[in-house]
Amino acid sequence: MDNIIVGALFLLQAMGIFYIYSRPKTDEPNILLKLAGYSILGAFSFGFNTIKLPLGFIVFILFFKPDTNFKRKREAAFLGFAVFLISLAIPLLQKTAYEWPAVVELESHHLNSISFEEEWKKVQEELGMGSYSVVKRFETTFDKDGELYSLDIKLTEPSPDGYVNYNLQLDEEKNLKIKRYRQEEGMMISEEAEAIYFFSHLDALSSEMFNQSGIQYYTISSEGNRHGYAVREAQKFLVSANGLEKIENHQLPLEGIMLDVCGYEGKYSEKSQETCALNQHFLLDVSFPELEVTEENIIDLARRDREINEWFENHTGESVGTEENGVYILKKDGKNVEVNQDEYVTAFKETPYVTINQTEHFWIAEVEQPYGYAPHRIEIKVNAETGKVIDYFFR
């Protein structure tokens, strides 16, 4: 409890004791000190886990029956008990007031005109927040023209006594309703994880990026952090001021803020269980980091070359084999061959076979995949200092 509140309660109790002392009573030595003692006894509590019991007041009721000035002493004990009750009520009232939802009116509900950065600044001003909040979860749903249906944002922020969690959602009037609560533990915060960093890049989105035929509405979700990305199986696009730019697998790995985009063919409903008809990854603030040249990432460096990456895509995943309804198919020299489960699993676990050797000036990676299409072998020579592909040969 704040020192100011503790001081106010002490002053209230002292004033109450003097008031009781000023009322008619029987003469008794040290009566003022005795009244103070009974009041302190009435306020005394015993805590067990999160439960506080008015132990002092219970003891007074059960065991104290003073012969002189009983009425005044009982008033003093009740005064202490009242202070005890107030001390319990104040944190509850503080918590209720702190967690009472706030509402911020949005300037726009359209993807083309809303500024997530500016709206976030309004939220910070409304709640007196600092600048170190982190997005834990972001999700918004909008129609094919960019009109927002929903917005759900979860954030956390460090505070002197732990962390504060925030939940921001659109209410029925499409205003931003904000709830918050405190907790003792939270997450580490870096500059590239701050909410303002995320929202400023989110403003690059526009409805023109969401125009797939047959899709009626979209959902965007993100964890809000900038991190490494190397998902080869997904359709992925770089979001820039010029719109969308397709990211090819040979450009991986990269770093950026990933948005998971789902498109739906049906009519929007808050309770809809419809699955994505379209799934893509949009990446914000993308950079292509220089990788240290080590044995562990030679293949990743080599796959930045388009033709080498195409060979790997033709010799991994579904290009090697498929399984459907318990039937296992491996591709051998371009032909589909039905195999048993053990052979199928072994093929995916053990191939392609990779051998990497180092010389003074370069690395040599030999990769062999007996399944898929010919050629089944590639030999790659990579500069040991720069990581650039010097040459490669198909066998």
HELIX and SHEET records of a PDB file:
HELIX    1   1 ASN A    3  SER A   22  1                                  20    
HELIX    2   2 ILE A   31  ALA A   43  1                                  13    
HELIX    3   3 LEU A   55  PHE A   63  1                                   9    
HELIX    4   4 PHE A   70  GLU A   99  1                                  30    
HELIX    5   5 PHE A  116  LEU A  127  1                                  12    
HELIX    6   6 GLU A  191  ALA A  193  5                                   3    
HELIX    7   7 ALA A  195  LEU A  202  1                                   8    
HELIX    8   8 SER A  207  MET A  209  5                                   3    
HELIX    9   9 ASN A  249  GLN A  251  5                                   3    
HELIX   10  10 GLU A  295  ASN A  297  5                                   3    
HELIX   11  11 ILE A  298  ALA A  302  1                                   5    
HELIX   12  12 ARG A  306  GLU A  313  1                                   8    
HELIX   13  13 GLY A  317  SER A  319  5                                   3    
HELIX   14  14 GLN A  341  GLU A  350  1                                  10    
SHEET    1   A 2 PHE A  46  PHE A  48  0                                        
SHEET    2   A 2 ILE A  51  LEU A  53 -1                                        
SHEET    1   B 8 ALA A 102  VAL A 104  0                                        
SHEET    2   B 8 LEU A 176  GLN A 183 -1                                        
SHEET    3   B 8 GLY A 162  LEU A 170 -1                                        
SHEET    4   B 8 LEU A 148  SER A 159 -1                                        
SHEET    5   B 8 VAL A 134  ASP A 143 -1                                        
SHEET    6   B 8 TYR A 217  SER A 222 -1                                        
SHEET    7   B 8 LEU A 254  TYR A 264 -1                                        
SHEET    8   B 8 ARG A 226  TYR A 229 -1                                        
SHEET    1   C10 ALA A 102  VAL A 104  0                                        
SHEET    2   C10 LEU A 176  GLN A 183 -1                                        
SHEET    3   C10 GLY A 162  LEU A 170 -1                                        
SHEET    4   C10 LEU A 148  SER A 159 -1                                        
SHEET    5   C10 VAL A 134  ASP A 143 -1                                        
SHEET    6   C10 TYR A 217  SER A 222 -1                                        
SHEET    7   C10 LEU A 254  TYR A 264 -1                                        
SHEET    8   C10 LEU A 278  SER A 287 -1                                        
SHEET    9   C10 GLN A 235  SER A 240  1                                        
SHEET   10   C10 GLY A 243  LYS A 246 -1                                        
SHEET    1   D 3 GLY A 321  GLU A 324  0                                        
SHEET    2   D 3 VAL A 327  LYS A 332 -1                                        
SHEET    3   D 3 LYS A 335  VAL A 339 -1                                        
SHEET    1   E 4 TYR A 353  GLN A 358  0                                        
SHEET    2   E 4 PHE A 362  GLU A 368 -1                                        
SHEET    3   E 4 ARG A 377  ASN A 383 -1                                        
SHEET    4   E 4 VAL A 389  PHE A 394 -1                                        
END                                                                             
